[in-house]
Amino acid sequence: MIVDDNQLLLQALCEHLEKMGYDTIIATNGKEALEKLKKEKPDIIIMDIIMPEMNGLDATKAIRSDPELKNIPVVAFTSKSNLGQWDELFNDYLIKPFDYENVIRIIENLTSKKRSDFSG
Protein backbone atom coordinates (compact mmCIF):
# COMPACT_ATOMS: atom_id res chain seq x y z
CA MET A 1 0.00 0.00 0.00
CA ILE A 2 1.24 3.45 -0.91
CA VAL A 3 -0.29 6.42 0.91
CA ASP A 4 0.52 9.85 -0.53
CA ASP A 5 -1.46 12.90 -1.65
CA ASN A 6 0.75 13.48 -4.71
CA GLN A 7 -1.11 11.82 -7.59
CA LEU A 8 1.84 11.88 -10.01
CA LEU A 9 4.13 10.27 -7.47
CA LEU A 10 1.52 7.62 -6.64
CA GLN A 11 1.03 6.78 -10.30
CA ALA A 12 4.75 6.56 -11.07
CA LEU A 13 5.55 4.43 -8.03
CA CYS A 14 2.59 2.09 -8.61
CA GLU A 15 3.45 1.62 -12.28
CA HIS A 16 7.05 0.78 -11.43
CA LEU A 17 6.13 -1.66 -8.65
CA GLU A 18 3.50 -3.35 -10.80
CA LYS A 19 6.07 -3.83 -13.59
CA MET A 20 8.25 -5.53 -10.97
CA GLY A 21 5.36 -7.89 -10.18
CA TYR A 22 4.02 -6.29 -7.00
CA ASP A 23 0.32 -5.62 -6.44
CA THR A 24 -0.40 -2.11 -5.21
CA ILE A 25 -3.14 -0.42 -3.23
CA ILE A 26 -3.22 3.37 -3.08
CA ALA A 27 -4.70 5.90 -0.71
CA THR A 28 -4.40 9.68 -0.82
CA ASN A 29 -4.51 10.31 2.93
CA GLY A 30 -4.38 8.48 6.24
CA LYS A 31 -8.15 8.30 6.66
CA GLU A 32 -8.58 6.65 3.26
CA ALA A 33 -5.74 4.24 4.08
CA LEU A 34 -7.43 3.15 7.32
CA GLU A 35 -10.70 2.57 5.45
CA LYS A 36 -8.95 0.40 2.86
CA LEU A 37 -7.11 -1.52 5.58
CA LYS A 38 -10.48 -2.72 6.89
CA LYS A 39 -10.82 -4.76 3.68
CA GLU A 40 -7.25 -5.48 2.60
CA LYS A 41 -4.09 -6.36 4.51
CA PRO A 42 -1.00 -5.38 2.49
CA ASP A 43 2.47 -6.82 3.11
CA ILE A 44 3.88 -3.32 3.63
CA ILE A 45 2.69 0.30 3.81
CA ILE A 46 4.67 3.25 2.44
CA MET A 47 3.23 6.24 4.31
CA ASP A 48 3.69 9.90 3.45
CA ILE A 49 3.79 12.12 6.53
CA ILE A 50 2.17 15.39 5.43
CA MET A 51 -1.29 14.82 3.89
CA PRO A 52 -4.75 16.40 4.13
CA GLU A 53 -7.53 14.95 6.32
CA MET A 54 -5.25 12.64 8.32
CA ASN A 55 -1.46 12.80 8.30
CA GLY A 56 0.84 9.80 8.19
CA LEU A 57 1.80 9.99 11.86
CA ASP A 58 -1.80 9.77 13.07
CA ALA A 59 -2.62 7.04 10.55
CA THR A 60 0.41 4.98 11.60
CA LYS A 61 -0.46 5.40 15.29
CA ALA A 62 -3.94 4.05 14.48
CA ILE A 63 -2.39 1.12 12.58
CA ARG A 64 -0.06 0.35 15.49
CA SER A 65 -2.97 0.35 17.97
CA ASP A 66 -5.03 -2.11 15.89
CA PRO A 67 -4.28 -5.77 16.76
CA GLU A 68 -5.04 -6.89 13.19
CA LEU A 69 -2.76 -4.29 11.58
CA LYS A 70 0.02 -3.58 14.07
CA ASN A 71 2.49 -6.08 12.58
CA ILE A 72 2.33 -4.69 9.04
CA PRO A 73 5.64 -2.91 8.32
CA VAL A 74 5.13 0.84 7.81
CA VAL A 75 7.77 2.92 6.03
CA ALA A 76 7.81 6.70 6.49
CA PHE A 77 7.88 8.42 3.10
CA THR A 78 9.48 11.72 4.03
CA SER A 79 12.28 14.24 3.64
CA LYS A 80 15.82 13.60 4.83
CA SER A 81 15.37 16.07 7.70
CA ASN A 82 12.95 13.63 9.40
CA LEU A 83 15.28 10.63 9.23
CA GLY A 84 15.30 8.81 12.57
CA GLN A 85 12.68 11.09 14.13
CA TRP A 86 10.01 8.39 14.51
CA ASP A 87 12.00 5.17 14.93
CA GLU A 88 9.51 3.75 17.45
CA LEU A 89 6.63 4.19 14.98
CA PHE A 90 8.09 3.25 11.59
CA ASN A 91 10.05 0.22 10.42
CA ASP A 92 12.17 2.24 7.98
CA TYR A 93 12.35 5.51 6.06
CA LEU A 94 12.04 6.13 2.33
CA ILE A 95 13.59 9.52 1.62
CA LYS A 96 12.20 11.92 -0.99
CA PRO A 97 13.38 12.22 -3.68
CA PHE A 98 13.62 8.43 -3.87
CA ASP A 99 15.12 5.99 -6.30
CA TYR A 100 13.31 2.81 -7.30
CA GLU A 101 16.16 0.51 -6.24
CA ASN A 102 15.87 1.82 -2.69
CA VAL A 103 12.10 1.22 -2.71
CA ILE A 104 12.63 -2.39 -3.80
CA ARG A 105 15.40 -2.89 -1.22
CA ILE A 106 13.11 -1.69 1.58
CA ILE A 107 10.24 -3.90 0.41
CA GLU A 108 12.52 -6.93 0.22
CA ASN A 109 14.04 -6.21 3.65
CA LEU A 110 10.68 -5.85 5.40
CA THR A 111 8.59 -8.51 3.63
CA SER A 112 8.97 -11.98 2.22
CA LYS A 113 8.30 -10.56 -1.27
CA LYS A 114 11.50 -10.75 -3.28
CA ARG A 115 11.98 -9.48 -6.81
CA SER A 116 13.12 -12.97 -7.81
CA ASP A 117 9.70 -14.35 -6.81
CA PHE A 118 8.20 -12.63 -9.83
CA SER A 119 10.72 -13.50 -12.52
CA GLY A 120 9.64 -16.34 -14.77
N, CA, C and O atoms as a MOPAC input file, in Angstrom:
PM7 MOZYME 1SCF
protein

 N      0.85100 1    -1.18000 1     0.00000 1
 C      0.00000 1     0.00000 1     0.00000 1
 C      0.89100 1     1.23600 1     0.00000 1
 O      1.86700 1     1.32500 1     0.74500 1
 N      0.52900 1     2.17800 1    -0.85100 1
 C      1.23900 1     3.45500 1    -0.91200 1
 C      0.23700 1     4.54200 1    -0.54800 1
 O     -0.83100 1     4.63900 1    -1.15300 1
 N      0.58300 1     5.35800 1     0.44200 1
 C     -0.29500 1     6.42100 1     0.90900 1
 C      0.42100 1     7.75100 1     0.69800 1
 O      1.42100 1     8.03800 1     1.35500 1
 N     -0.09600 1     8.55400 1    -0.21700 1
 C      0.51600 1     9.84800 1    -0.52600 1
 C     -0.51800 1    10.70500 1    -1.23300 1
 O     -1.33800 1    10.18300 1    -1.98800 1
 N     -0.49500 1    12.00700 1    -1.00400 1
 C     -1.46500 1    12.89700 1    -1.65000 1
 C     -0.98200 1    13.42200 1    -2.99700 1
 O     -1.70800 1    14.16400 1    -3.66000 1
 N      0.21600 1    13.05700 1    -3.41200 1
 C      0.75400 1    13.48100 1    -4.70600 1
 C      0.38300 1    12.43100 1    -5.75600 1
 O      0.95800 1    11.34300 1    -5.78800 1
 N     -0.58200 1    12.76800 1    -6.60900 1
 C     -1.10700 1    11.81500 1    -7.58900 1
 C     -0.04100 1    11.35400 1    -8.58900 1
 O      0.00300 1    10.17400 1    -8.93900 1
 N      0.80300 1    12.25800 1    -9.04300 1
 C      1.84100 1    11.87900 1   -10.01000 1
 C      2.83600 1    10.90700 1    -9.39600 1
 O      3.24800 1     9.93900 1   -10.03600 1
 N      3.21500 1    11.16600 1    -8.16600 1
 C      4.13400 1    10.27200 1    -7.47500 1
 C      3.49000 1     8.89600 1    -7.26700 1
 O      4.12400 1     7.86700 1    -7.50400 1
 N      2.24000 1     8.88500 1    -6.82800 1
 C      1.51700 1     7.62100 1    -6.64400 1
 C      1.48600 1     6.80500 1    -7.93000 1
 O      1.77300 1     5.60800 1    -7.92900 1
 N      1.13700 1     7.46500 1    -9.01700 1
 C      1.03300 1     6.78200 1   -10.29900 1
 C      2.37900 1     6.21500 1   -10.73900 1
 O      2.45900 1     5.06200 1   -11.16300 1
 N      3.42400 1     7.01100 1   -10.64100 1
 C      4.75200 1     6.56100 1   -11.07300 1
 C      5.24400 1     5.39200 1   -10.22600 1
 O      5.76100 1     4.41100 1   -10.76000 1
 N      5.08700 1     5.49100 1    -8.92600 1
 C      5.54700 1     4.43400 1    -8.03400 1
 C      4.73900 1     3.15200 1    -8.24200 1
 O      5.30800 1     2.06100 1    -8.28100 1
 N      3.42700 1     3.27500 1    -8.37400 1
 C      2.58700 1     2.09300 1    -8.61200 1
 C      2.94300 1     1.41600 1    -9.92900 1
 O      3.06700 1     0.19200 1    -9.98600 1
 N      3.10600 1     2.19900 1   -10.98000 1
 C      3.45000 1     1.61800 1   -12.28400 1
 C      4.77000 1     0.85500 1   -12.20000 1
 O      4.89100 1    -0.24800 1   -12.73400 1
 N      5.74800 1     1.44000 1   -11.53400 1
 C      7.05300 1     0.77900 1   -11.42700 1
 C      6.93700 1    -0.52300 1   -10.61900 1
 O      7.45600 1    -1.56000 1   -11.03100 1
 N      6.26500 1    -0.46400 1    -9.48900 1
 C      6.12700 1    -1.65900 1    -8.65200 1
 C      5.32600 1    -2.75100 1    -9.35300 1
 O      5.64500 1    -3.93300 1    -9.22900 1
 N      4.29700 1    -2.36200 1   -10.08100 1
 C      3.49700 1    -3.34900 1   -10.80200 1
 C      4.30500 1    -4.00600 1   -11.92500 1
 O      4.14200 1    -5.19700 1   -12.19000 1
 N      5.17000 1    -3.23900 1   -12.58100 1
 C      6.07000 1    -3.82800 1   -13.58800 1
 C      7.01700 1    -4.84400 1   -12.95700 1
 O      7.42900 1    -5.80800 1   -13.60300 1
 N      7.35600 1    -4.61900 1   -11.69600 1
 C      8.25000 1    -5.52600 1   -10.97100 1
 C      7.49100 1    -6.74800 1   -10.43900 1
 O      8.09900 1    -7.66900 1    -9.89300 1
 N      6.16000 1    -6.75300 1   -10.60100 1
 C      5.36300 1    -7.89300 1   -10.17700 1
 C      4.61800 1    -7.72100 1    -8.86300 1
 O      3.96100 1    -8.65100 1    -8.39500 1
 N      4.71500 1    -6.54200 1    -8.26800 1
 C      4.01800 1    -6.29000 1    -7.00300 1
 C      2.60300 1    -5.79900 1    -7.27000 1
 O      2.36400 1    -5.07100 1    -8.23400 1
 N      1.66600 1    -6.19700 1    -6.41500 1
 C      0.31900 1    -5.62500 1    -6.43800 1
 C      0.35100 1    -4.36500 1    -5.58500 1
 O      1.05000 1    -4.31600 1    -4.57400 1
 N     -0.40200 1    -3.34700 1    -5.98600 1
 C     -0.40200 1    -2.10600 1    -5.21300 1
 C     -1.81600 1    -1.69700 1    -4.83800 1
 O     -2.77500 1    -1.96300 1    -5.56200 1
 N     -1.91800 1    -1.05500 1    -3.71000 1
 C     -3.14400 1    -0.42100 1    -3.22900 1
 C     -2.73600 1     1.02000 1    -2.95600 1
 O     -1.66900 1     1.26500 1    -2.39300 1
 N     -3.57300 1     1.97400 1    -3.34700 1
 C     -3.22200 1     3.36700 1    -3.07700 1
 C     -4.28000 1     4.04800 1    -2.21700 1
 O     -5.45700 1     3.68800 1    -2.23400 1
 N     -3.82200 1     5.03400 1    -1.47300 1
 C     -4.70300 1     5.90500 1    -0.70800 1
 C     -4.07600 1     7.28900 1    -0.74100 1
 O     -2.85400 1     7.42600 1    -0.79900 1
 N     -4.91300 1     8.30700 1    -0.70500 1
 C     -4.39700 1     9.67600 1    -0.82500 1
 C     -4.30300 1    10.41200 1     0.50700 1
 O     -3.87800 1    11.56600 1     0.55000 1
 N     -4.69900 1     9.74700 1     1.60000 1
 C     -4.51400 1    10.30900 1     2.93400 1
 C     -4.66400 1     9.18900 1     3.96100 1
 O     -5.07000 1     8.07800 1     3.62300 1
 N     -4.33900 1     9.48400 1     5.19100 1
 C     -4.37600 1     8.47600 1     6.23900 1
 C     -5.75500 1     7.90200 1     6.48900 1
 O     -5.89900 1     6.70400 1     6.73400 1
 N     -6.77000 1     8.75100 1     6.43000 1
 C     -8.14900 1     8.30200 1     6.66100 1
 C     -8.55600 1     7.27400 1     5.60200 1
 O     -9.12600 1     6.23100 1     5.92400 1
 N     -8.26100 1     7.57500 1     4.35500 1
 C     -8.57500 1     6.64700 1     3.26300 1
 C     -7.79100 1     5.33300 1     3.42900 1
 O     -8.32000 1     4.25300 1     3.16400 1
 N     -6.54400 1     5.43200 1     3.86200 1
 C     -5.73600 1     4.23500 1     4.07800 1
 C     -6.36700 1     3.34300 1     5.14400 1
 O     -6.45300 1     2.12800 1     4.96300 1
 N     -6.80600 1     3.93200 1     6.24500 1
 C     -7.42600 1     3.15100 1     7.31900 1
 C     -8.71400 1     2.48300 1     6.84000 1
 O     -9.00300 1     1.34900 1     7.22300 1
 N     -9.48100 1     3.17300 1     6.01400 1
 C    -10.70400 1     2.57500 1     5.44900 1
 C    -10.35100 1     1.36000 1     4.59100 1
 O    -10.98700 1     0.31200 1     4.70400 1
 N     -9.34900 1     1.49900 1     3.74200 1
 C     -8.95400 1     0.39700 1     2.85600 1
 C     -8.36100 1    -0.76900 1     3.64800 1
 O     -8.50000 1    -1.92500 1     3.25000 1
 N     -7.70500 1    -0.46700 1     4.76300 1
 C     -7.10500 1    -1.51500 1     5.58000 1
 C     -8.15600 1    -2.37000 1     6.28800 1
 O     -7.83600 1    -3.44900 1     6.78600 1
 N     -9.39600 1    -1.90500 1     6.33800 1
 C    -10.47800 1    -2.72300 1     6.89400 1
 C    -10.78200 1    -3.90200 1     5.98200 1
 O    -11.26300 1    -4.94100 1     6.43400 1
 N    -10.49300 1    -3.73100 1     4.67400 1
 C    -10.81900 1    -4.75900 1     3.68400 1
 C     -9.59600 1    -5.52700 1     3.20500 1
 O     -9.69300 1    -6.71100 1     2.88300 1
 N     -8.45100 1    -4.86500 1     3.15500 1
 C     -7.24900 1    -5.48200 1     2.59800 1
 C     -6.08800 1    -5.33100 1     3.57000 1
 O     -5.94200 1    -4.30700 1     4.23700 1
 N     -5.26500 1    -6.37400 1     3.63400 1
 C     -4.08800 1    -6.36100 1     4.51100 1
 C     -2.82900 1    -6.47300 1     3.64000 1
 O     -2.43900 1    -7.57400 1     3.25400 1
 N     -2.20300 1    -5.34800 1     3.33500 1
 C     -1.00000 1    -5.38300 1     2.49300 1
 C      0.20500 1    -5.95000 1     3.24800 1
 O      0.19200 1    -6.04600 1     4.47600 1
 N      1.22600 1    -6.31800 1     2.51000 1
 C      2.46800 1    -6.82000 1     3.11100 1
 C      3.29800 1    -5.69200 1     3.70500 1
 O      4.09900 1    -5.90900 1     4.61300 1
 N      3.09700 1    -4.47500 1     3.18000 1
 C      3.88000 1    -3.32000 1     3.63300 1
 C      3.09800 1    -2.05100 1     3.29000 1
 O      2.31000 1    -2.03500 1     2.34400 1
 N      3.32300 1    -0.99500 1     4.06300 1
 C      2.69000 1     0.30100 1     3.81300 1
 C      3.78300 1     1.35200 1     3.70800 1
 O      4.62100 1     1.48300 1     4.60000 1
 N      3.76900 1     2.10100 1     2.60500 1
 C      4.66700 1     3.24700 1     2.44100 1
 C      3.80900 1     4.47900 1     2.70200 1
 O      2.89000 1     4.77700 1     1.94000 1
 N      4.11500 1     5.19600 1     3.79000 1
 C      3.22800 1     6.23800 1     4.31300 1
 C      3.86600 1     7.61700 1     4.25800 1
 O      4.86500 1     7.87900 1     4.92700 1
 N      3.27400 1     8.50300 1     3.44600 1
 C      3.68900 1     9.90300 1     3.45200 1
 C      3.34900 1    10.49100 1     4.82100 1
 O      2.45500 1     9.98800 1     5.50100 1
 N      4.03100 1    11.51800 1     5.22000 1
 C      3.78700 1    12.12300 1     6.52800 1
 C      2.78600 1    13.27400 1     6.43300 1
 O      1.81800 1    13.31800 1     7.19200 1
 N      3.01200 1    14.19700 1     5.51300 1
 C      2.16800 1    15.38500 1     5.42600 1
 C      1.10900 1    15.17800 1     4.34700 1
 O      1.41300 1    15.14900 1     3.15500 1
 N     -0.15500 1    15.03400 1     4.79500 1
 C     -1.28700 1    14.82400 1     3.88900 1
 C     -2.51300 1    15.50500 1     4.47500 1
 O     -2.57600 1    15.74300 1     5.68100 1
 N     -3.49700 1    15.82300 1     3.62300 1
 C     -4.74800 1    16.40300 1     4.12700 1
 C     -5.58700 1    15.34400 1     4.84600 1
 O     -5.32200 1    14.14800 1     4.72300 1
 N     -6.56700 1    15.77500 1     5.57200 1
 C     -7.53100 1    14.95200 1     6.32400 1
 C     -6.91700 1    14.20600 1     7.49200 1
 O     -7.31100 1    14.43300 1     8.63600 1
 N     -5.96300 1    13.32100 1     7.23700 1
 C     -5.24600 1    12.63600 1     8.31700 1
 C     -3.80700 1    12.42500 1     7.88100 1
 O     -3.55100 1    11.82200 1     6.83900 1
 N     -2.86800 1    12.92000 1     8.67700 1
 C     -1.46300 1    12.79900 1     8.30200 1
 C     -0.94400 1    11.38100 1     8.56300 1
 O     -1.61900 1    10.55700 1     9.17900 1
 N      0.25200 1    11.12900 1     8.08600 1
 C      0.84200 1     9.80200 1     8.19100 1
 C      1.18000 1     9.38400 1     9.60500 1
 O      1.14600 1     8.19500 1     9.92100 1
 N      1.50500 1    10.33300 1    10.46100 1
 C      1.80500 1     9.99400 1    11.85900 1
 C      0.55700 1     9.47700 1    12.56000 1
 O      0.60100 1     8.44000 1    13.22200 1
 N     -0.55600 1    10.19500 1    12.41900 1
 C     -1.79800 1     9.76800 1    13.06600 1
 C     -2.29900 1     8.44700 1    12.48700 1
 O     -2.78200 1     7.58600 1    13.22300 1
 N     -2.18500 1     8.29100 1    11.18300 1
 C     -2.62400 1     7.03500 1    10.55000 1
 C     -1.77700 1     5.86800 1    11.04200 1
 O     -2.31100 1     4.79500 1    11.32100 1
 N     -0.47000 1     6.06000 1    11.15100 1
 C      0.41000 1     4.98200 1    11.60400 1
 C      0.16300 1     4.66300 1    13.07500 1
 O      0.22200 1     3.49700 1    13.46500 1
 N     -0.11000 1     5.66200 1    13.88900 1
 C     -0.46400 1     5.40400 1    15.29100 1
 C     -1.73100 1     4.55800 1    15.37500 1
 O     -1.82400 1     3.65800 1    16.21000 1
 N     -2.70400 1     4.84400 1    14.51200 1
 C     -3.93900 1     4.05000 1    14.48100 1
 C     -3.65100 1     2.61200 1    14.03700 1
 O     -4.21700 1     1.66300 1    14.57900 1
 N     -2.77600 1     2.46300 1    13.05800 1
 C     -2.39000 1     1.12200 1    12.58300 1
 C     -1.70400 1     0.35600 1    13.71800 1
 O     -2.00900 1    -0.81400 1    13.94700 1
 N     -0.79900 1     0.99700 1    14.41400 1
 C     -0.05500 1     0.34700 1    15.49400 1
 C     -0.95300 1    -0.04100 1    16.67600 1
 O     -0.63400 1    -0.96700 1    17.42200 1
 N     -2.07100 1     0.66800 1    16.84100 1
 C     -2.96800 1     0.35500 1    17.96900 1
 C     -4.01900 1    -0.69600 1    17.59800 1
 O     -4.79100 1    -1.12200 1    18.45800 1
 N     -4.06000 1    -1.11600 1    16.33900 1
 C     -5.03100 1    -2.11300 1    15.89000 1
 C     -4.38000 1    -3.50200 1    15.89100 1
 O     -3.40700 1    -3.71800 1    15.16900 1
 N     -4.89400 1    -4.44300 1    16.68300 1
 C     -4.27500 1    -5.76800 1    16.76500 1
 C     -4.15500 1    -6.49300 1    15.42100 1
 O     -3.23300 1    -7.28600 1    15.22700 1
 N     -5.08100 1    -6.22600 1    14.49200 1
 C     -5.04300 1    -6.88900 1    13.18800 1
 C     -4.03400 1    -6.25300 1    12.23200 1
 O     -3.63400 1    -6.88300 1    11.25300 1
 N     -3.62600 1    -5.03300 1    12.49900 1
 C     -2.75800 1    -4.29000 1    11.57500 1
 C     -1.36400 1    -4.01800 1    12.12700 1
 O     -0.44300 1    -3.73500 1    11.36100 1
 N     -1.19900 1    -4.09700 1    13.42200 1
 C      0.01800 1    -3.58400 1    14.07300 1
 C      1.31900 1    -4.21200 1    13.58900 1
 O      2.38000 1    -3.60200 1    13.72200 1
 N      1.25900 1    -5.41800 1    13.03200 1
 C      2.49000 1    -6.07600 1    12.58300 1
 C      2.84300 1    -5.81400 1    11.12100 1
 O      3.86100 1    -6.30400 1    10.63200 1
 N      2.01000 1    -5.04300 1    10.42200 1
 C      2.33300 1    -4.68700 1     9.03700 1
 C      3.46200 1    -3.65800 1     9.07100 1
 O      3.33700 1    -2.63600 1     9.74700 1
 N      4.56300 1    -3.90800 1     8.35500 1
 C      5.63600 1    -2.90500 1     8.32500 1
 C      5.15300 1    -1.59600 1     7.69000 1
 O      4.50100 1    -1.60500 1     6.64600 1
 N      5.47900 1    -0.48400 1     8.33000 1
 C      5.12600 1     0.83900 1     7.81000 1
 C      6.41700 1     1.62100 1     7.61600 1
 O      7.23500 1     1.73600 1     8.52800 1
 N      6.58500 1     2.16100 1     6.40300 1
 C      7.76800 1     2.92200 1     6.03100 1
 C      7.37000 1     4.39000 1     5.89400 1
 O      6.44600 1     4.71700 1     5.14900 1
 N      8.05900 1     5.26700 1     6.60500 1
 C      7.80900 1     6.70300 1     6.49200 1
 C      8.35200 1     7.20200 1     5.16000 1
 O      9.52100 1     6.98900 1     4.84000 1
 N      7.50700 1     7.86100 1     4.39300 1
 C      7.87800 1     8.42400 1     3.09600 1
 C      8.03100 1     9.91800 1     3.32400 1
 O      7.04100 1    10.64900 1     3.35300 1
 N      9.28100 1    10.38000 1     3.48700 1
 C      9.48200 1    11.72100 1     4.02600 1
 C     10.78900 1    12.34500 1     3.54000 1
 O     11.54200 1    11.73800 1     2.77800 1
 N     11.03600 1    13.55900 1     3.99600 1
 C     12.27800 1    14.24000 1     3.63800 1
 C     13.41900 1    13.77800 1     4.54400 1
 O     13.19500 1    13.21100 1     5.61300 1
 N     14.63000 1    14.03000 1     4.09700 1
 C     15.82400 1    13.60200 1     4.82800 1
 C     15.87600 1    14.20600 1     6.22900 1
 O     16.42800 1    13.59400 1     7.14400 1
 N     15.31000 1    15.39200 1     6.40800 1
 C     15.37300 1    16.06900 1     7.70400 1
 C     14.63300 1    15.29500 1     8.79600 1
 O     14.89200 1    15.50500 1     9.98100 1
 N     13.71200 1    14.40000 1     8.41100 1
 C     12.95200 1    13.63100 1     9.39900 1
 C     13.55300 1    12.26600 1     9.70100 1
 O     13.01100 1    11.51400 1    10.51100 1
 N     14.65800 1    11.94400 1     9.06200 1
 C     15.28000 1    10.63200 1     9.23000 1
 C     15.57000 1    10.34700 1    10.70400 1
 O     16.24100 1    11.12900 1    11.37700 1
 N     15.05900 1     9.22200 1    11.19300 1
 C     15.30300 1     8.81300 1    12.56900 1
 C     14.39600 1     9.44300 1    13.60200 1
 O     14.48800 1     9.11000 1    14.78400 1
 N     13.52400 1    10.34300 1    13.19000 1
 C     12.68100 1    11.08500 1    14.12500 1
 C     11.58100 1    10.21700 1    14.75400 1
 O     11.15300 1    10.47600 1    15.87900 1
 N     11.13100 1     9.20100 1    14.03600 1
 C     10.01000 1     8.39300 1    14.51400 1
 C     10.35000 1     6.90600 1    14.51400 1
 O      9.53800 1     6.08200 1    14.09100 1
 N     11.53700 1     6.56200 1    14.98100 1
 C     11.99700 1     5.17200 1    14.93100 1
 C     11.06700 1     4.19900 1    15.64800 1
 O     10.95500 1     3.04200 1    15.24300 1
 N     10.39600 1     4.65400 1    16.71000 1
 C      9.51100 1     3.75400 1    17.44900 1
 C      8.20000 1     3.49300 1    16.70200 1
 O      7.47200 1     2.56000 1    17.04200 1
 N      7.89900 1     4.29800 1    15.70200 1
 C      6.63500 1     4.19500 1    14.97700 1
 C      6.78500 1     3.48800 1    13.63100 1
 O      5.92500 1     2.70500 1    13.22800 1
 N      7.89400 1     3.77600 1    12.94000 1
 C      8.08500 1     3.25400 1    11.59000 1
 C      9.17800 1     2.19300 1    11.55300 1
 O     10.10400 1     2.20300 1    12.36400 1
 N      9.05000 1     1.27500 1    10.59400 1
 C     10.04600 1     0.22000 1    10.42300 1
 C     11.26400 1     0.69500 1     9.64000 1
 O     12.35600 1     0.14800 1     9.79300 1
 N     11.07800 1     1.71700 1     8.79700 1
 C     12.17100 1     2.24500 1     7.97500 1
 C     11.72300 1     3.58600 1     7.41000 1
 O     10.59300 1     4.02400 1     7.62400 1
 N     12.63300 1     4.22500 1     6.68600 1
 C     12.35300 1     5.51400 1     6.05800 1
 C     12.66900 1     5.42600 1     4.57800 1
 O     13.70100 1     4.88000 1     4.18900 1
 N     11.78700 1     5.96100 1     3.75400 1
 C     12.04400 1     6.13400 1     2.33400 1
 C     12.13900 1     7.63900 1     2.12100 1
 O     11.17300 1     8.37200 1     2.33100 1
 N     13.31700 1     8.08500 1     1.70400 1
 C     13.59200 1     9.51800 1     1.62400 1
 C     13.23700 1    10.06200 1     0.25000 1
 O     13.59300 1     9.48400 1    -0.77600 1
 N     12.52000 1    11.20000 1     0.25100 1
 C     12.20200 1    11.92000 1    -0.99200 1
 C     13.34800 1    12.87400 1    -1.28400 1
 O     13.85900 1    13.48900 1    -0.34900 1
 N     13.77700 1    13.03200 1    -2.52400 1
 C     13.37900 1    12.21700 1    -3.68100 1
 C     13.97000 1    10.81000 1    -3.55400 1
 O     15.07000 1    10.63200 1    -3.03100 1
 N     13.23000 1     9.82500 1    -4.03400 1
 C     13.62000 1     8.43000 1    -3.86700 1
 C     14.10500 1     7.84500 1    -5.18400 1
 O     13.84300 1     8.39100 1    -6.25600 1
 N     14.81300 1     6.73400 1    -5.08900 1
 C     15.11900 1     5.99100 1    -6.30200 1
 C     14.46600 1     4.61700 1    -6.16700 1
 O     14.31700 1     4.09600 1    -5.06200 1
 N     14.08300 1     4.04200 1    -7.29500 1
 C     13.31500 1     2.80700 1    -7.29800 1
 C     14.07700 1     1.64000 1    -6.67100 1
 O     13.46900 1     0.78000 1    -6.03300 1
 N     15.38000 1     1.60100 1    -6.84000 1
 C     16.15800 1     0.51400 1    -6.23700 1
 C     16.03500 1     0.52900 1    -4.71700 1
 O     15.96200 1    -0.52700 1    -4.08900 1
 N     16.01200 1     1.70800 1    -4.13200 1
 C     15.86900 1     1.81900 1    -2.68800 1
 C     14.47700 1     1.36300 1    -2.24200 1
 O     14.34000 1     0.73100 1    -1.19400 1
 N     13.45900 1     1.67700 1    -3.02000 1
 C     12.09800 1     1.22300 1    -2.71400 1
 C     12.06400 1    -0.29800 1    -2.68100 1
 O     11.54000 1    -0.89400 1    -1.74000 1
 N     12.62700 1    -0.92600 1    -3.71600 1
 C     12.63300 1    -2.39000 1    -3.80100 1
 C     13.43900 1    -2.98700 1    -2.65000 1
 O     13.02500 1    -3.98700 1    -2.06200 1
 N     14.57200 1    -2.39300 1    -2.32400 1
 C     15.40000 1    -2.88900 1    -1.21800 1
 C     14.61400 1    -2.87300 1     0.09000 1
 O     14.66300 1    -3.83700 1     0.85300 1
 N     13.89800 1    -1.79500 1     0.35100 1
 C     13.11200 1    -1.68700 1     1.58400 1
 C     12.00000 1    -2.74000 1     1.59500 1
 O     11.78400 1    -3.39800 1     2.61300 1
 N     11.30400 1    -2.90000 1     0.48400 1
 C     10.23900 1    -3.90500 1     0.40500 1
 C     10.80700 1    -5.29400 1     0.67300 1
 O     10.24000 1    -6.06200 1     1.45100 1
 N     11.91500 1    -5.61000 1     0.03500 1
 C     12.52200 1    -6.92800 1     0.21500 1
 C     13.02200 1    -7.13300 1     1.64700 1
 O     12.93300 1    -8.24100 1     2.17600 1
 N     13.54000 1    -6.09100 1     2.27300 1
 C     14.03800 1    -6.21200 1     3.64700 1
 C     12.91700 1    -6.42400 1     4.66000 1
 O     13.10700 1    -7.11800 1     5.66000 1
 N     11.75500 1    -5.83300 1     4.40700 1
 C     10.68000 1    -5.85400 1     5.39900 1
 C      9.57700 1    -6.87500 1     5.11700 1
 O      8.69000 1    -7.07200 1     5.94800 1
 N      9.62500 1    -7.52200 1     3.95800 1
 C      8.59200 1    -8.51200 1     3.63200 1
 C      9.26500 1    -9.77200 1     3.09700 1
 O     10.48300 1    -9.83000 1     2.93100 1
 N      8.45600 1   -10.75000 1     2.84000 1
 C      8.96800 1   -11.98000 1     2.21900 1
 C      8.88800 1   -11.89400 1     0.70300 1
 O      9.19500 1   -12.86500 1     0.01100 1
 N      8.47800 1   -10.73900 1     0.17700 1
 C      8.30100 1   -10.56100 1    -1.26800 1
 C      9.58900 1   -10.12800 1    -1.91500 1
 O      9.98900 1    -8.97000 1    -1.79500 1
 N     10.23800 1   -11.03200 1    -2.59500 1
 C     11.50200 1   -10.74800 1    -3.27700 1
 C     11.24800 1   -10.56100 1    -4.77200 1
 O     10.34000 1   -11.15900 1    -5.34900 1
 N     12.05700 1    -9.73700 1    -5.36300 1
 C     11.98300 1    -9.48200 1    -6.80700 1
 C     12.06400 1   -10.79900 1    -7.58500 1
 O     11.36500 1   -10.98700 1    -8.58100 1
 N     12.92600 1   -11.70700 1    -7.11500 1
 C     13.12400 1   -12.97300 1    -7.80900 1
 C     11.87700 1   -13.84600 1    -7.80300 1
 O     11.74500 1   -14.74300 1    -8.63500 1
 N     10.94900 1   -13.58900 1    -6.85800 1
 C      9.70500 1   -14.35100 1    -6.80500 1
 C      8.84100 1   -14.11900 1    -8.03500 1
 O      7.98700 1   -14.94200 1    -8.36500 1
 N      9.06200 1   -13.00400 1    -8.71100 1
 C      8.20300 1   -12.63400 1    -9.82700 1
 C      8.80500 1   -12.93600 1   -11.18400 1
 O      8.10400 1   -12.88200 1   -12.19400 1
 N     10.09400 1   -13.25500 1   -11.22900 1
 C     10.71600 1   -13.49800 1   -12.52400 1
 C     10.42500 1   -14.93000 1   -12.95900 1
 O     10.50600 1   -15.86900 1   -12.16700 1
 N     10.08400 1   -15.07300 1   -14.24000 1
 C      9.63700 1   -16.33800 1   -14.77500 1
 C     10.67600 1   -17.36500 1   -14.75200 1
 O     10.43700 1   -18.49500 1   -15.17800 1

